[in-house]
Amino acid sequence: MEFTTIKGFRDILPEEASYWQEIEQKARDVFRTFGFGEIRTPILEYTELFARSIGSDTDIVSKEMYTLTDSKGRGLTLRPEATASVARALIQNRLYQQGGVQKLFCIGPMFRHERPQKGRFRQFHQINAELFGDEGPKSDAEIVYLAVSLLDKFGLRNLTLHLNSIGCPACRPEFRKELKAYLADKAESLCSDCQRRSETNPLRVFDCKVEGCKAIVQDAPVIVDFLCKDCEDHFSELKEYIVDVGMEIVLDPRLVRGLDYYTRTTFEIQTEHLGAQNAVVGGGRYDGLVRQLGGPDVPGIGFAIGMERVMALVLGHGKQEPARPDLFVAALGKKAEMIAFRWVQELREKGLWIEQEYASKSLKAQMKRADRLGCKKVLIVGEREIDTGSAIIRDMETKEQTEIPLAEIIAHITSMAEGERRSDTN
Ligand code: HAM
């Protein structure tokens, strides 16, 4: 029997992983400029954390969680998203006591038992940003700007920013009432899930993927028409900030997003290039979440970027040039192999990517391997070179060979690699 990955899970092999590292590094660079610190929370949490925050009527909690029971009978769940975990960590570690605003990011795998398709996996990865302790709208604008800046840094453009406000506990009940009444009239045409949701949690009908339900919500009342004065002011100031920094907005009054914790701002950044799974980023404000999880009244806003979707867009822009080793060290004969082995380690300590042959092989075989690895330069050292006191550096493109005194090898190769790096970045 041959073992394979579980459906919807996949291996990321070294060539692709190098692009992931690049994206993650770029994200870290941008987060630093916005003053976000990294948080790493466990992948497994008590199930109740997600049920209480995301909402038990949502698709995520009711259908998509990977849940198991521990030996004491407690439900544990592989995190389907990070916001609930970060809010739990904020409360558990009393981070809010540090005062001011807490800005946290995390990068890692999430798990949802959805039907796999293009851009949708059962294990997927998110870059997550959460800002706690400010009610906005300036922090809303900053969070949206941060998401756009990250995508820009990844080289992704031509994406659209969809924005909505879904109100607060003051104005949402009135809207819920209107929506319930509208849906009650159409109950027979709704799917069985939405028939139940239209009673218990009517906003969730907006997330339904069933065509009949999608058509029905097209004519449903929209929450922006019911916003209270505070929510309306918050939303219009946010729009002003966003427009002022030159971003374009698509106002999307049906963008309620599939998680119950949102209040006021919801947003998505969408692409036309990924078919049905068009959201690269999803986010919003969640002013009641920390309190709902047993913490103090701390408002929050954040977003998550889907890394698989970013990678599909980045790699879809054409094959990227793979990274290449700085040097291959070809050694011939036991004595030379010993010296070369020491050089290899010394050069790696200086941060260079060095490759070597492990078995004793002919020069021809070693050159062939260097070529296959795409090495730019090969250092050749054998008994003759040791006797004459100098080794040879061969440029694999021009075939030019230079003799370097053995005592200068490390310094020469280090400055040569630095020069190459400079010309690569120019
Ligand atoms: P979400 O909309 O469920 O929001 O997910 C955010 C992003 O994760 C999506 O836009 C998509 O790019 C990616 N994503 C979600 N599910 C999958 C999947 N099955 N396969 C591949 N990619 C996927 C949240 O998770 C919220 N916690 C975001 C947030 C943070 N709101 C406030 N703070």
Residues whose N, C-alpha, C, O or C-beta is under 5 A from the ligand:
A	BS01	HAM	E81 A82 T83 R112 E114 G119 R120 F121 F124 A129 A279 V280 V281 G282 G283 G284 G302 F303 A304 I305 G306 E308 R309
